[in-house]
Amino acid sequence: MPARPRARRTRGAAPPPVGALARIVAGRALLAGRLQPVEIGIDDDGTIVQIARSLRGEERFDFGDGILLPAATDLHVHLREPGGPGAADSFATGTVQAALGGVGLVADMPNTDPPVTTVDRLVAKRGRADRRLAVDLLLYALATPGANLERLAREAGAFKLYESPTTGVDEPPGPAELRGLLEGVASTGLALAVHAEDPALFRAPETATSLEAWDHARPVAAERSGVARLLPAPPSLRLHIAHVTDPEVARRLRGEGHSFEATPHHLLLNHAGASTTRKVNPPLREEPVRAELYHEFTEGRVPVLASDHAPHLLNDKERPFPKAPSGVPGLETMLPLWLEECRHGSLPLATLLAAACDRPARWLGVPMGRIAVGHRAHLVVVEFRERRTIRGRDLHGPAGWSPFEGRSAVFPRHVLHYGELVVEDGEYVGRPLGRVVRPEYAPGAGATDPTGAR
Ligand SMILES: [Zn+2]
């Protein structure tokens, strides 16, 4: 194999002229609908301040004909801090996986042990992140009937609501409480993500012993009902539905102008087999449903791609089906799996960038996700010639396995965070540059308009 060209890094010998940029990143980028050579100027704070054909600056990274993409935002991860369920990840290990997978911001879920229902717990959780983050982190607070939503909203990045039981939520809200929570979150101005499965329609899930039985026990009907209970949502609420598996639910949400996500596992895997490792909530669906959701996604009709990274150690996952915990790791492989779909022509790159980078960041109100002035210089360099086979043991989380074992993927070659090189030739070389972030602008209820209109 010929030696791969390395990123060429040069530093000016003389002191920089007044007004010079701190750093220039050169490569090719998708701008105005086509790939073209570009130079990106970055200031001392790691913000993109200039984009041109040619720039002068103090330090220069030249990636040649490498393709520069904005880093992704993953709206849905479980990094298991302060704990629960299990301890198969942490802020430190999770954000390194994010960096290696081209994700510049992860939004961490609040259904931990203990759950994030008070300001004290939120502040304590934020304290655990201090100097341990390879990329940026945003913290959800849990919207529960007893919580002081107004106070939580001053510290949290967004809210999460569960319609069915999960870690930290034994008693999900009933219909009247649900309405109150939607109104309550709407009045805070923060965004709300919902796990929408109506437990009234579950059918003895504790007796399931296969993925197909798990699908029947937590059926698509529960998802449809879970979404129906939320609608019509308060007009000012920035609503987002997590892990949609049903194309009909997707069409309904699109019609109502609400944001929603699909995960790589629901898009790429079906309910065949008895493997406990693929037990997830909501369940993997039968092949025709999966194929239709995949089609909706590749046609650009699913606004957001999110991993629902919920790792468990293999020992725990391999318990008998009823006892095996739900969830799969997926943060490090999310973007690489879909870059491979772009490489072989199943997915337009612009569709992927909208779903993985632009819309999720806009939904949160964080200025990143596009190569644009004012956005964070969280950048990914990709060489589409470089495919790799996913092997769980090569991934960087404590779980050490992947539901996508054996699939081809295009991992980022280099990654920059705030304009600094943190992944070089596929290796993590960074320092803990990640920050805990909160919304920086109020995008309004239509911000994630699934049509992509701004
Ligand atoms: Zn989740």
Boltz pocket constraint, residues with backbone or C-beta under 6 A from the ligand:
constraints:
  - pocket:
      binder: B
      contacts: [[A, 76], [A, 78], [A, 109], [A, 281], [A, 308], [A, 310]]
      max_distance: 6.0
